[in-house]
Amino acid sequence: MTRGTVAVAMGAVLWCAFVIATTFLPSGPSWPPTAVYLPGFLVLPVVLYTLLRARSHALLCLAHVPKSVMFTGFAIAVGGWLFSFGLITGKPGTETLCAVAGLVIVLHVAFGLIGVGMVRTGR
């Protein structure tokens, strides 16, 4: 189940990154905010499962994540953070969509990295 949690987190991050990327295209589709609400709702099972399994060992699990994966995840999370605070936005009118997608990316990356550490430690 932990591998499934990591897969859900990766899928949600990729989908939100795709939605954000299309907001920069002049002829890109106009997504409704519900396009990122489903990955937003997927945060709940990822967070709950990860917290129930890791409990007080979350930092220990992060210590077992390979450095390259950790740095990549950190860079993606910083990008999501920039979008969630509105420092980077796409076309005019997509600010809310980018903010929600950025927040979803940050949460999924954080708990996905803990999940990767759980897989490596065998939890």
N, CA, C and O atoms as CSV, one atom per row, in Angstrom:
chain,resi,resn,atom,element,x,y,z
A,1,MET,N,N,0.811,-1.192,0.000
A,1,MET,CA,C,0.000,0.000,0.000
A,1,MET,C,C,0.860,1.264,0.000
A,1,MET,O,O,0.443,2.290,-0.536
A,2,THR,N,N,2.041,1.204,0.587
A,2,THR,CA,C,2.897,2.390,0.605
A,2,THR,C,C,3.344,2.750,-0.804
A,2,THR,O,O,3.423,3.930,-1.147
A,3,ARG,N,N,3.636,1.746,-1.620
A,3,ARG,CA,C,4.003,2.024,-3.013
A,3,ARG,C,C,2.832,2.659,-3.753
A,3,ARG,O,O,3.029,3.536,-4.594
A,4,GLY,N,N,1.629,2.223,-3.446
A,4,GLY,CA,C,0.439,2.827,-4.043
A,4,GLY,C,C,0.276,4.274,-3.626
A,4,GLY,O,O,-0.128,5.115,-4.429
A,5,THR,N,N,0.584,4.565,-2.387
A,5,THR,CA,C,0.514,5.941,-1.897
A,5,THR,C,C,1.513,6.822,-2.634
A,5,THR,O,O,1.194,7.950,-3.010
A,6,VAL,N,N,2.713,6.311,-2.841
A,6,VAL,CA,C,3.726,7.063,-3.588
A,6,VAL,C,C,3.270,7.258,-5.031
A,6,VAL,O,O,3.470,8.332,-5.598
A,7,ALA,N,N,2.662,6.239,-5.632
A,7,ALA,CA,C,2.174,6.351,-7.010
A,7,ALA,C,C,1.055,7.386,-7.116
A,7,ALA,O,O,1.030,8.168,-8.067
A,8,VAL,N,N,0.134,7.402,-6.160
A,8,VAL,CA,C,-0.941,8.402,-6.163
A,8,VAL,C,C,-0.354,9.803,-6.024
A,8,VAL,O,O,-0.779,10.726,-6.719
A,9,ALA,N,N,0.614,9.965,-5.137
A,9,ALA,CA,C,1.239,11.273,-4.947
A,9,ALA,C,C,1.946,11.730,-6.219
A,9,ALA,O,O,1.838,12.894,-6.606
A,10,MET,N,N,2.668,10.821,-6.869
A,10,MET,CA,C,3.368,11.184,-8.111
A,10,MET,C,C,2.376,11.542,-9.210
A,10,MET,O,O,2.580,12.511,-9.941
A,11,GLY,N,N,1.311,10.770,-9.328
A,11,GLY,CA,C,0.296,11.053,-10.342
A,11,GLY,C,C,-0.362,12.406,-10.126
A,11,GLY,O,O,-0.587,13.148,-11.082
A,12,ALA,N,N,-0.671,12.729,-8.887
A,12,ALA,CA,C,-1.293,14.020,-8.585
A,12,ALA,C,C,-0.347,15.176,-8.886
A,12,ALA,O,O,-0.772,16.207,-9.407
A,13,VAL,N,N,0.921,15.012,-8.563
A,13,VAL,CA,C,1.904,16.067,-8.847
A,13,VAL,C,C,2.046,16.267,-10.352
A,13,VAL,O,O,2.084,17.403,-10.826
A,14,LEU,N,N,2.124,15.178,-11.101
A,14,LEU,CA,C,2.254,15.296,-12.559
A,14,LEU,C,C,1.023,15.945,-13.177
A,14,LEU,O,O,1.147,16.777,-14.075
A,15,TRP,N,N,-0.175,15.570,-12.702
A,15,TRP,CA,C,-1.399,16.165,-13.244
A,15,TRP,C,C,-1.441,17.666,-12.943
A,15,TRP,O,O,-1.741,18.462,-13.832
A,16,CYS,N,N,-1.148,18.056,-11.713
A,16,CYS,CA,C,-1.175,19.478,-11.364
A,16,CYS,C,C,-0.103,20.258,-12.124
A,16,CYS,O,O,-0.334,21.401,-12.518
A,17,ALA,N,N,1.058,19.655,-12.330
A,17,ALA,CA,C,2.102,20.311,-13.123
A,17,ALA,C,C,1.643,20.492,-14.568
A,17,ALA,O,O,1.928,21.519,-15.182
A,18,PHE,N,N,0.936,19.503,-15.115
A,18,PHE,CA,C,0.395,19.617,-16.473
A,18,PHE,C,C,-0.631,20.746,-16.548
A,18,PHE,O,O,-0.608,21.545,-17.485
A,19,VAL,N,N,-1.527,20.814,-15.568
A,19,VAL,CA,C,-2.543,21.868,-15.554
A,19,VAL,C,C,-1.879,23.237,-15.463
A,19,VAL,O,O,-2.276,24.167,-16.166
A,20,ILE,N,N,-0.871,23.368,-14.604
A,20,ILE,CA,C,-0.169,24.650,-14.482
A,20,ILE,C,C,0.549,24.994,-15.783
A,20,ILE,O,O,0.530,26.148,-16.213
A,21,ALA,N,N,1.183,24.007,-16.412
A,21,ALA,CA,C,1.909,24.267,-17.665
A,21,ALA,C,C,0.968,24.760,-18.755
A,21,ALA,O,O,1.349,25.613,-19.556
A,22,THR,N,N,-0.254,24.236,-18.798
A,22,THR,CA,C,-1.187,24.675,-19.839
A,22,THR,C,C,-1.693,26.088,-19.600
A,22,THR,O,O,-2.208,26.715,-20.526
A,23,THR,N,N,-1.562,26.608,-18.382
A,23,THR,CA,C,-1.999,27.987,-18.150
A,23,THR,C,C,-1.034,29.001,-18.757
A,23,THR,O,O,-1.375,30.177,-18.880
A,24,PHE,N,N,0.154,28.566,-19.133
A,24,PHE,CA,C,1.114,29.469,-19.764
A,24,PHE,C,C,0.970,29.510,-21.280
A,24,PHE,O,O,1.487,30.421,-21.926
A,25,LEU,N,N,0.273,28.534,-21.853
A,25,LEU,CA,C,0.088,28.503,-23.300
A,25,LEU,C,C,-1.001,29.487,-23.701
A,25,LEU,O,O,-2.076,29.493,-23.101
A,26,PRO,N,N,-0.740,30.325,-24.710
A,26,PRO,CA,C,-1.767,31.294,-25.113
A,26,PRO,C,C,-3.030,30.614,-25.646
A,26,PRO,O,O,-4.136,31.116,-25.447
A,27,SER,N,N,-2.869,29.492,-26.311
A,27,SER,CA,C,-4.039,28.796,-26.855
A,27,SER,C,C,-4.382,27.561,-26.032
A,27,SER,O,O,-5.091,26.674,-26.507
A,28,GLY,N,N,-3.886,27.500,-24.813
A,28,GLY,CA,C,-4.130,26.350,-23.944
A,28,GLY,C,C,-5.579,26.280,-23.500
A,28,GLY,O,O,-6.307,27.270,-23.571
A,29,PRO,N,N,-5.995,25.111,-23.042
A,29,PRO,CA,C,-7.384,24.964,-22.603
A,29,PRO,C,C,-7.658,25.785,-21.346
A,29,PRO,O,O,-6.761,26.044,-20.544
A,30,SER,N,N,-8.888,26.177,-21.201
A,30,SER,CA,C,-9.296,26.925,-20.019
A,30,SER,C,C,-9.856,25.930,-19.009
A,30,SER,O,O,-11.003,25.498,-19.123
A,31,TRP,N,N,-9.043,25.572,-18.026
A,31,TRP,CA,C,-9.438,24.567,-17.038
A,31,TRP,C,C,-10.327,25.193,-15.976
A,31,TRP,O,O,-10.060,26.302,-15.514
A,32,PRO,N,N,-11.379,24.489,-15.588
A,32,PRO,CA,C,-12.128,24.950,-14.411
A,32,PRO,C,C,-11.335,24.596,-13.153
A,32,PRO,O,O,-10.500,23.693,-13.192
A,33,PRO,N,N,-11.573,25.276,-12.060
A,33,PRO,CA,C,-10.841,24.950,-10.824
A,33,PRO,C,C,-11.031,23.501,-10.371
A,33,PRO,O,O,-10.206,22.976,-9.623
A,34,THR,N,N,-12.102,22.854,-10.813
A,34,THR,CA,C,-12.317,21.456,-10.414
A,34,THR,C,C,-11.261,20.528,-10.996
A,34,THR,O,O,-11.153,19.378,-10.569
A,35,ALA,N,N,-10.478,21.003,-11.962
A,35,ALA,CA,C,-9.430,20.160,-12.555
A,35,ALA,C,C,-8.361,19.798,-11.538
A,35,ALA,O,O,-7.693,18.774,-11.685
A,36,VAL,N,N,-8.189,20.613,-10.518
A,36,VAL,CA,C,-7.202,20.299,-9.484
A,36,VAL,C,C,-7.851,19.910,-8.163
A,36,VAL,O,O,-7.147,19.599,-7.203
A,37,TYR,N,N,-9.169,19.921,-8.095
A,37,TYR,CA,C,-9.827,19.522,-6.846
A,37,TYR,C,C,-9.713,18.030,-6.598
A,37,TYR,O,O,-9.561,17.619,-5.448
A,38,LEU,N,N,-9.783,17.197,-7.643
A,38,LEU,CA,C,-9.647,15.750,-7.432
A,38,LEU,C,C,-8.273,15.406,-6.857
A,38,LEU,O,O,-8.207,14.689,-5.858
A,39,PRO,N,N,-7.168,15.891,-7.447
A,39,PRO,CA,C,-5.882,15.646,-6.783
A,39,PRO,C,C,-5.828,16.262,-5.387
A,39,PRO,O,O,-5.134,15.756,-4.506
A,40,GLY,N,N,-6.560,17.354,-5.191
A,40,GLY,CA,C,-6.620,17.952,-3.860
A,40,GLY,C,C,-7.300,17.032,-2.860
A,40,GLY,O,O,-6.875,16.936,-1.709
A,41,PHE,N,N,-8.355,16.357,-3.298
A,41,PHE,CA,C,-9.022,15.395,-2.418
A,41,PHE,C,C,-8.172,14.147,-2.212
A,41,PHE,O,O,-8.302,13.474,-1.189
A,42,LEU,N,N,-7.304,13.831,-3.172
A,42,LEU,CA,C,-6.423,12.679,-3.009
A,42,LEU,C,C,-5.335,12.932,-1.965
A,42,LEU,O,O,-4.662,11.998,-1.530
A,43,VAL,N,N,-5.163,14.187,-1.565
A,43,VAL,CA,C,-4.200,14.493,-0.509
A,43,VAL,C,C,-4.622,13.821,0.791
A,43,VAL,O,O,-3.779,13.341,1.548
A,44,LEU,N,N,-5.926,13.788,1.049
A,44,LEU,CA,C,-6.413,13.251,2.317
A,44,LEU,C,C,-5.990,11.803,2.560
A,44,LEU,O,O,-5.425,11.523,3.617
A,45,PRO,N,N,-6.236,10.856,1.624
A,45,PRO,CA,C,-5.775,9.494,1.914
A,45,PRO,C,C,-4.255,9.368,1.959
A,45,PRO,O,O,-3.723,8.574,2.736
A,46,VAL,N,N,-3.554,10.140,1.139
A,46,VAL,CA,C,-2.086,10.084,1.156
A,46,VAL,C,C,-1.561,10.553,2.516
A,46,VAL,O,O,-0.691,9.911,3.105
A,47,VAL,N,N,-2.090,11.667,3.005
A,47,VAL,CA,C,-1.643,12.206,4.288
A,47,VAL,C,C,-2.017,11.267,5.432
A,47,VAL,O,O,-1.185,10.954,6.283
A,48,LEU,N,N,-3.274,10.820,5.447
A,48,LEU,CA,C,-3.713,9.952,6.541
A,48,LEU,C,C,-2.933,8.647,6.580
A,48,LEU,O,O,-2.477,8.225,7.642
A,49,TYR,N,N,-2.777,8.008,5.424
A,49,TYR,CA,C,-2.070,6.730,5.407
A,49,TYR,C,C,-0.608,6.915,5.805
A,49,TYR,O,O,-0.056,6.126,6.572
A,50,THR,N,N,0.006,7.964,5.278
A,50,THR,CA,C,1.417,8.199,5.593
A,50,THR,C,C,1.603,8.515,7.076
A,50,THR,O,O,2.519,7.996,7.713
A,51,LEU,N,N,0.740,9.360,7.621
A,51,LEU,CA,C,0.882,9.714,9.032
A,51,LEU,C,C,0.579,8.536,9.950
A,51,LEU,O,O,1.229,8.368,10.982
A,52,LEU,N,N,-0.404,7.722,9.577
A,52,LEU,CA,C,-0.709,6.556,10.414
A,52,LEU,C,C,0.424,5.543,10.402
A,52,LEU,O,O,0.711,4.913,11.420
A,53,ARG,N,N,1.065,5.386,9.255
A,53,ARG,CA,C,2.158,4.415,9.159
A,53,ARG,C,C,3.467,4.960,9.718
A,53,ARG,O,O,4.187,4.243,10.412
A,54,ALA,N,N,3.780,6.213,9.427
A,54,ALA,CA,C,5.074,6.763,9.843
A,54,ALA,C,C,5.056,7.230,11.295
A,54,ALA,O,O,6.036,7.055,12.020
A,55,ARG,N,N,3.949,7.821,11.716
A,55,ARG,CA,C,3.778,8.383,13.061
A,55,ARG,C,C,4.970,9.231,13.464
A,55,ARG,O,O,5.231,10.254,12.830
A,56,SER,N,N,5.687,8.848,14.476
A,56,SER,CA,C,6.790,9.680,14.962
A,56,SER,C,C,8.092,9.412,14.212
A,56,SER,O,O,9.117,10.018,14.526
A,57,HIS,N,N,8.069,8.529,13.242
A,57,HIS,CA,C,9.284,8.178,12.510
A,57,HIS,C,C,9.368,8.870,11.143
A,57,HIS,O,O,10.130,8.437,10.280
A,58,ALA,N,N,8.596,9.935,10.942
A,58,ALA,CA,C,8.569,10.603,9.643
A,58,ALA,C,C,9.939,11.163,9.270
A,58,ALA,O,O,10.361,11.038,8.121
A,59,LEU,N,N,10.633,11.773,10.218
A,59,LEU,CA,C,11.970,12.313,9.918
A,59,LEU,C,C,12.965,11.201,9.634
A,59,LEU,O,O,13.852,11.357,8.795
A,60,LEU,N,N,12.822,10.083,10.328
A,60,LEU,CA,C,13.681,8.931,10.053
A,60,LEU,C,C,13.430,8.415,8.638
A,60,LEU,O,O,14.366,8.040,7.931
A,61,CYS,N,N,12.167,8.398,8.232
A,61,CYS,CA,C,11.843,7.962,6.870
A,61,CYS,C,C,12.440,8.916,5.840
A,61,CYS,O,O,12.934,8.477,4.802
A,62,LEU,N,N,12.397,10.222,6.124
A,62,LEU,CA,C,12.999,11.191,5.198
A,62,LEU,C,C,14.507,11.007,5.101
A,62,LEU,O,O,15.098,11.288,4.058
A,63,ALA,N,N,15.129,10.541,6.167
A,63,ALA,CA,C,16.577,10.327,6.146
A,63,ALA,C,C,16.970,9.188,5.211
A,63,ALA,O,O,18.121,9.117,4.780
A,64,HIS,N,N,16.036,8.298,4.893
A,64,HIS,CA,C,16.333,7.167,4.018
A,64,HIS,C,C,16.038,7.447,2.544
A,64,HIS,O,O,16.256,6.581,1.698
A,65,VAL,N,N,15.551,8.631,2.233
A,65,VAL,CA,C,15.288,9.001,0.842
A,65,VAL,C,C,16.619,9.339,0.185
A,65,VAL,O,O,17.409,10.086,0.761
A,66,PRO,N,N,16.893,8.799,-1.028
A,66,PRO,CA,C,18.144,9.142,-1.718
A,66,PRO,C,C,18.259,10.654,-1.944
A,66,PRO,O,O,17.258,11.340,-2.152
A,67,LYS,N,N,19.482,11.153,-1.898
A,67,LYS,CA,C,19.699,12.598,-2.011
A,67,LYS,C,C,19.162,13.167,-3.317
A,67,LYS,O,O,18.585,14.254,-3.327
A,68,SER,N,N,19.346,12.448,-4.415
A,68,SER,CA,C,18.869,12.971,-5.700
A,68,SER,C,C,17.348,13.103,-5.706
A,68,SER,O,O,16.812,14.074,-6.240
A,69,VAL,N,N,16.657,12.139,-5.119
A,69,VAL,CA,C,15.194,12.204,-5.037
A,69,VAL,C,C,14.775,13.333,-4.100
A,69,VAL,O,O,13.814,14.050,-4.376
A,70,MET,N,N,15.491,13.487,-3.000
A,70,MET,CA,C,15.173,14.545,-2.029
A,70,MET,C,C,15.349,15.925,-2.651
A,70,MET,O,O,14.481,16.784,-2.493
A,71,PHE,N,N,16.463,16.156,-3.359
A,71,PHE,CA,C,16.696,17.463,-3.966
A,71,PHE,C,C,15.690,17.746,-5.079
A,71,PHE,O,O,15.224,18.876,-5.218
A,72,THR,N,N,15.353,16.734,-5.868
A,72,THR,CA,C,14.344,16.911,-6.915
A,72,THR,C,C,12.994,17.240,-6.296
A,72,THR,O,O,12.306,18.159,-6.740
A,73,GLY,N,N,12.622,16.493,-5.279
A,73,GLY,CA,C,11.362,16.759,-4.591
A,73,GLY,C,C,11.330,18.139,-3.964
A,73,GLY,O,O,10.307,18.822,-4.004
A,74,PHE,N,N,12.456,18.552,-3.381
A,74,PHE,CA,C,12.530,19.879,-2.776
A,74,PHE,C,C,12.352,20.963,-3.834
A,74,PHE,O,O,11.650,21.946,-3.601
A,75,ALA,N,N,12.983,20.791,-4.997
A,75,ALA,CA,C,12.853,21.782,-6.071
A,75,ALA,C,C,11.412,21.854,-6.573
A,75,ALA,O,O,10.897,22.942,-6.829
A,76,ILE,N,N,10.767,20.710,-6.712
A,76,ILE,CA,C,9.369,20.686,-7.153
A,76,ILE,C,C,8.478,21.342,-6.104
A,76,ILE,O,O,7.567,22.095,-6.444
A,77,ALA,N,N,8.740,21.056,-4.828
A,77,ALA,CA,C,7.943,21.656,-3.754
A,77,ALA,C,C,8.119,23.175,-3.707
A,77,ALA,O,O,7.151,23.897,-3.470
A,78,VAL,N,N,9.328,23.662,-3.927
A,78,VAL,CA,C,9.550,25.114,-3.953
A,78,VAL,C,C,8.791,25.734,-5.125
A,78,VAL,O,O,8.198,26.803,-4.981
A,79,GLY,N,N,8.805,25.074,-6.278
A,79,GLY,CA,C,8.021,25.562,-7.412
A,79,GLY,C,C,6.535,25.605,-7.095
A,79,GLY,O,O,5.858,26.581,-7.418
A,80,GLY,N,N,6.026,24.560,-6.466
A,80,GLY,CA,C,4.623,24.549,-6.058
A,80,GLY,C,C,4.316,25.640,-5.051
A,80,GLY,O,O,3.249,26.254,-5.094
A,81,TRP,N,N,5.253,25.880,-4.145
A,81,TRP,CA,C,5.079,26.940,-3.154
A,81,TRP,C,C,4.994,28.306,-3.830
A,81,TRP,O,O,4.178,29.140,-3.439
A,82,LEU,N,N,5.832,28.539,-4.841
A,82,LEU,CA,C,5.790,29.816,-5.564
A,82,LEU,C,C,4.443,30.014,-6.250
A,82,LEU,O,O,3.911,31.124,-6.274
A,83,PHE,N,N,3.891,28.937,-6.806
A,83,PHE,CA,C,2.570,29.031,-7.428
A,83,PHE,C,C,1.481,29.223,-6.382
A,83,PHE,O,O,0.545,29.991,-6.601
A,84,SER,N,N,1.592,28.537,-5.252
A,84,SER,CA,C,0.523,28.621,-4.252
A,84,SER,C,C,0.432,30.003,-3.611
A,84,SER,O,O,-0.642,30.406,-3.167
A,85,PHE,N,N,1.539,30.727,-3.558
A,85,PHE,CA,C,1.505,32.075,-3.006
A,85,PHE,C,C,1.311,33.145,-4.074
A,85,PHE,O,O,1.327,34.335,-3.760
A,86,GLY,N,N,1.129,32.747,-5.319
A,86,GLY,CA,C,0.842,33.692,-6.383
A,86,GLY,C,C,2.044,34.441,-6.907
A,86,GLY,O,O,1.887,35.431,-7.621
A,87,LEU,N,N,3.247,33.994,-6.572
A,87,LEU,CA,C,4.440,34.671,-7.082
A,87,LEU,C,C,4.655,34.381,-8.560
A,87,LEU,O,O,5.267,35.181,-9.269
A,88,ILE,N,N,4.155,33.240,-9.029
A,88,ILE,CA,C,4.188,32.888,-10.446
A,88,ILE,C,C,2.769,32.493,-10.829
A,88,ILE,O,O,2.141,31.683,-10.147
A,89,THR,N,N,2.268,33.056,-11.907
A,89,THR,CA,C,0.933,32.692,-12.391
A,89,THR,C,C,0.966,32.579,-13.900
A,89,THR,O,O,1.870,33.090,-14.561
A,90,GLY,N,N,-0.022,31.909,-14.423
A,90,GLY,CA,C,-0.139,31.751,-15.870
A,90,GLY,C,C,-0.895,32.932,-16.466
A,90,GLY,O,O,-0.685,34.082,-16.080
A,91,LYS,N,N,-1.780,32.627,-17.415
A,91,LYS,CA,C,-2.594,33.656,-18.051
A,91,LYS,C,C,-3.453,34.363,-17.009
A,91,LYS,O,O,-3.741,33.801,-15.952
A,92,PRO,N,N,-3.859,35.588,-17.306
A,92,PRO,CA,C,-4.782,36.263,-16.388
A,92,PRO,C,C,-6.071,35.443,-16.234
A,92,PRO,O,O,-6.611,34.919,-17.208
A,93,GLY,N,N,-6.537,35.347,-15.014
A,93,GLY,CA,C,-7.742,34.580,-14.728
A,93,GLY,C,C,-7.468,33.178,-14.223
A,93,GLY,O,O,-8.399,32.464,-13.852
A,94,THR,N,N,-6.200,32.769,-14.202
A,94,THR,CA,C,-5.867,31.415,-13.737
A,94,THR,C,C,-5.147,31.436,-12.391
A,94,THR,O,O,-4.526,30.446,-12.004
A,95,GLU,N,N,-5.226,32.544,-11.687
A,95,GLU,CA,C,-4.494,32.678,-10.428
A,95,GLU,C,C,-4.964,31.668,-9.384
A,95,GLU,O,O,-4.146,31.041,-8.711
A,96,THR,N,N,-6.285,31.511,-9.248
A,96,THR,CA,C,-6.818,30.570,-8.256
A,96,THR,C,C,-6.454,29.146,-8.614
A,96,THR,O,O,-6.071,28.358,-7.750
A,97,LEU,N,N,-6.572,28.819,-9.880
A,97,LEU,CA,C,-6.226,27.474,-10.342
A,97,LEU,C,C,-4.761,27.168,-10.044
A,97,LEU,O,O,-4.445,26.085,-9.550
A,98,CYS,N,N,-3.869,28.107,-10.336
A,98,CYS,CA,C,-2.442,27.902,-10.073
A,98,CYS,C,C,-2.159,27.807,-8.579
A,98,CYS,O,O,-1.308,27.024,-8.160
A,99,ALA,N,N,-2.863,28.596,-7.774
A,99,ALA,CA,C,-2.637,28.568,-6.327
A,99,ALA,C,C,-3.047,27.227,-5.732
A,99,ALA,O,O,-2.316,26.655,-4.924
A,100,VAL,N,N,-4.211,26.724,-6.127
A,100,VAL,CA,C,-4.674,25.433,-5.602
A,100,VAL,C,C,-3.759,24.317,-6.081
A,100,VAL,O,O,-3.387,23.439,-5.302
A,101,ALA,N,N,-3.394,24.346,-7.357
A,101,ALA,CA,C,-2.504,23.311,-7.894
A,101,ALA,C,C,-1.141,23.353,-7.207
A,101,ALA,O,O,-0.565,22.302,-6.925
A,102,GLY,N,N,-0.624,24.533,-6.938
A,102,GLY,CA,C,0.657,24.648,-6.239
A,102,GLY,C,C,0.602,24.075,-4.837
A,102,GLY,O,O,1.537,23.400,-4.404
A,103,LEU,N,N,-0.482,24.338,-4.121
A,103,LEU,CA,C,-0.636,23.788,-2.773
A,103,LEU,C,C,-0.740,22.268,-2.805
A,103,LEU,O,O,-0.160,21.583,-1.962
A,104,VAL,N,N,-1.479,21.745,-3.777
A,104,VAL,CA,C,-1.597,20.289,-3.922
A,104,VAL,C,C,-0.228,19.680,-4.203
A,104,VAL,O,O,0.101,18.624,-3.663
A,105,ILE,N,N,0.561,20.325,-5.031
A,105,ILE,CA,C,1.906,19.826,-5.345
A,105,ILE,C,C,2.771,19.789,-4.089
A,105,ILE,O,O,3.451,18.794,-3.837
A,106,VAL,N,N,2.754,20.854,-3.307
A,106,VAL,CA,C,3.584,20.904,-2.097
A,106,VAL,C,C,3.217,19.776,-1.136
A,106,VAL,O,O,4.100,19.084,-0.629
A,107,LEU,N,N,1.929,19.585,-0.885
A,107,LEU,CA,C,1.505,18.544,0.058
A,107,LEU,C,C,1.837,17.148,-0.445
A,107,LEU,O,O,2.318,16.307,0.315
A,108,HIS,N,N,1.581,16.901,-1.729
A,108,HIS,CA,C,1.866,15.572,-2.273
A,108,HIS,C,C,3.357,15.279,-2.280
A,108,HIS,O,O,3.762,14.150,-1.999
A,109,VAL,N,N,4.175,16.261,-2.593
A,109,VAL,CA,C,5.627,16.032,-2.592
A,109,VAL,C,C,6.111,15.733,-1.177
A,109,VAL,O,O,6.900,14.809,-0.974
A,110,ALA,N,N,5.652,16.497,-0.212
A,110,ALA,CA,C,6.108,16.290,1.171
A,110,ALA,C,C,5.767,14.890,1.666
A,110,ALA,O,O,6.629,14.186,2.190
A,111,PHE,N,N,4.519,14.491,1.501
A,111,PHE,CA,C,4.123,13.183,2.007
A,111,PHE,C,C,4.562,12.054,1.079
A,111,PHE,O,O,4.712,10.915,1.521
A,112,GLY,N,N,4.767,12.355,-0.195
A,112,GLY,CA,C,5.326,11.347,-1.098
A,112,GLY,C,C,6.765,11.011,-0.747
A,112,GLY,O,O,7.173,9.853,-0.839
A,113,LEU,N,N,7.541,12.021,-0.344
A,113,LEU,CA,C,8.924,11.762,0.077
A,113,LEU,C,C,8.968,10.919,1.350
A,113,LEU,O,O,9.820,10.040,1.489
A,114,ILE,N,N,8.058,11.186,2.269
A,114,ILE,CA,C,7.987,10.337,3.464
A,114,ILE,C,C,7.621,8.915,3.057
A,114,ILE,O,O,8.153,7.951,3.608
A,115,GLY,N,N,6.707,8.785,2.087
A,115,GLY,CA,C,6.333,7.460,1.592
A,115,GLY,C,C,7.494,6.734,0.936
A,115,GLY,O,O,7.641,5.524,1.106
A,116,VAL,N,N,8.319,7.452,0.192
A,116,VAL,CA,C,9.506,6.833,-0.416
A,116,VAL,C,C,10.432,6.312,0.676
A,116,VAL,O,O,10.968,5.209,0.568
A,117,GLY,N,N,10.617,7.097,1.720
A,117,GLY,CA,C,11.442,6.646,2.842
A,117,GLY,C,C,10.847,5.436,3.532
A,117,GLY,O,O,11.580,4.554,3.980
A,118,MET,N,N,9.516,5.383,3.625
A,118,MET,CA,C,8.860,4.223,4.234
A,118,MET,C,C,9.083,2.973,3.401
A,118,MET,O,O,9.297,1.891,3.946
A,119,VAL,N,N,9.035,3.116,2.080
A,119,VAL,CA,C,9.283,1.966,1.204
A,119,VAL,C,C,10.711,1.478,1.391
A,119,VAL,O,O,10.952,0.273,1.471
A,120,ARG,N,N,11.655,2.402,1.460
A,120,ARG,CA,C,13.064,2.007,1.599
A,120,ARG,C,C,13.378,1.385,2.951
A,120,ARG,O,O,14.272,0.544,3.050
A,121,THR,N,N,12.653,1.787,4.000
A,121,THR,CA,C,12.896,1.199,5.318
A,121,THR,C,C,12.059,-0.045,5.560
A,121,THR,O,O,12.255,-0.742,6.556
A,122,GLY,N,N,11.136,-0.327,4.666
A,122,GLY,CA,C,10.308,-1.525,4.810
A,122,GLY,C,C,9.139,-1.358,5.754
A,122,GLY,O,O,8.622,-2.355,6.259
A,123,ARG,N,N,8.706,-0.148,6.011
A,123,ARG,CA,C,7.566,0.097,6.908
A,123,ARG,C,C,6.280,-0.133,6.194
A,123,ARG,O,O,5.211,0.022,6.784
